[in-house]
Amino acid sequence: MLRVTSNQTSRYKLAGSSLAAIAQELGCTRQAGALALRMGSVRWEQAIAAKLRLPVQALFPDRYDAAGMRLRRTRPVPSREAA
């Protein structure tokens, strides 16, 4: 799960934008954008990477391979403890 850090938010501001501005450009709410970042959204990831002029795999290395192809999401399997 990606956590948006204050350093990342600073990058958005340095790029002359914000998550709210990107949300407006994409036609959705800031809250929807925050959720998309936590849950993973190709559209949001690509929009943010483009805004920061970074390759998407550099910004989201846990979600993309070195060639920029989206990795398949896998859900962790909960451990079952013997009763």
Backbone torsions as a table, in degrees:
resi	resn	phi	psi	omega
1	MET	NA	132.1	179.5
2	LEU	-83.1	133.5	173.3
3	ARG	-112.4	125.6	179.0
4	VAL	-77.6	117.4	-177.6
5	THR	-93.4	167.2	178.0
6	SER	-64.7	-29.7	176.8
7	ASN	-64.3	-41.9	178.0
8	GLN	-66.1	-41.2	179.5
9	THR	-63.8	-36.3	176.8
10	SER	-63.6	-37.3	177.8
11	ARG	-61.0	-42.3	179.2
12	TYR	-59.9	-43.9	-178.1
13	LYS	-66.9	-39.8	179.2
14	LEU	-65.3	-29.4	178.7
15	ALA	-80.9	3.9	177.8
16	GLY	78.9	27.8	-178.4
17	SER	-145.0	-176.2	176.3
18	SER	-153.2	168.0	177.1
19	LEU	-61.2	-36.4	179.0
20	ALA	-64.5	-40.8	179.5
21	ALA	-67.3	-40.6	177.8
22	ILE	-64.5	-40.2	177.8
23	ALA	-59.6	-44.1	-179.8
24	GLN	-62.8	-42.1	177.9
25	GLU	-61.6	-36.0	-179.1
26	LEU	-85.9	-3.5	177.8
27	GLY	75.5	34.2	176.0
28	CYS	-141.5	176.3	-176.3
29	THR	-82.7	160.5	176.4
30	ARG	-60.6	-37.5	179.5
31	GLN	-64.7	-39.8	177.3
32	ALA	-64.2	-36.4	177.7
33	GLY	-65.7	-43.0	178.4
34	ALA	-62.4	-41.4	178.4
35	LEU	-65.7	-41.2	179.5
36	ALA	-61.8	-37.9	178.1
37	LEU	-67.3	-39.9	178.6
38	ARG	-68.4	-43.2	-174.6
39	MET	-87.8	-21.6	-178.5
40	GLY	98.1	121.4	179.1
41	SER	-146.8	117.0	-178.7
42	VAL	-57.0	-43.7	-178.1
43	ARG	-59.5	-47.1	180.0
44	TRP	-67.5	-44.9	-178.9
45	GLU	-59.4	-43.3	179.7
46	GLN	-68.5	-38.2	179.2
47	ALA	-65.1	-42.5	-179.8
48	ILE	-67.9	-44.4	178.8
49	ALA	-60.5	-41.9	179.0
50	ALA	-64.3	-41.6	-179.9
51	LYS	-62.4	-38.3	-179.2
52	LEU	-88.0	-2.8	-178.3
53	ARG	56.3	45.2	177.6
54	LEU	-123.8	150.2	172.8
55	PRO	-66.8	141.8	-175.7
56	VAL	-58.5	-33.7	-179.6
57	GLN	-70.7	-23.4	176.3
58	ALA	-75.7	-34.5	-178.4
59	LEU	-82.0	-34.2	-178.3
60	PHE	-127.9	66.3	-174.9
61	PRO	-65.2	-21.7	178.5
62	ASP	-80.4	-8.5	-177.0
63	ARG	-114.4	-14.3	-176.8
64	TYR	-133.3	146.4	175.0
65	ASP	-81.9	179.9	-175.7
66	ALA	-62.6	-25.9	-179.9
67	ALA	-85.7	-2.5	179.9
68	GLY	88.8	12.2	177.9
69	MET	-87.6	136.0	-178.8
70	ARG	-64.8	130.5	176.8
71	LEU	-80.1	148.4	178.0
72	ARG	-70.8	131.7	178.4
73	ARG	-76.8	135.6	174.5
74	THR	-124.4	139.7	179.5
75	ARG	-91.8	133.1	178.8
76	PRO	-63.6	140.7	179.1
77	VAL	-84.9	123.8	179.8
78	PRO	-66.5	140.9	179.5
79	SER	-80.2	141.4	177.1
80	ARG	-105.3	124.5	178.8
81	GLU	-95.2	138.0	179.8
82	ALA	-68.4	135.7	-177.7
83	ALA	-86.8	NA	NA
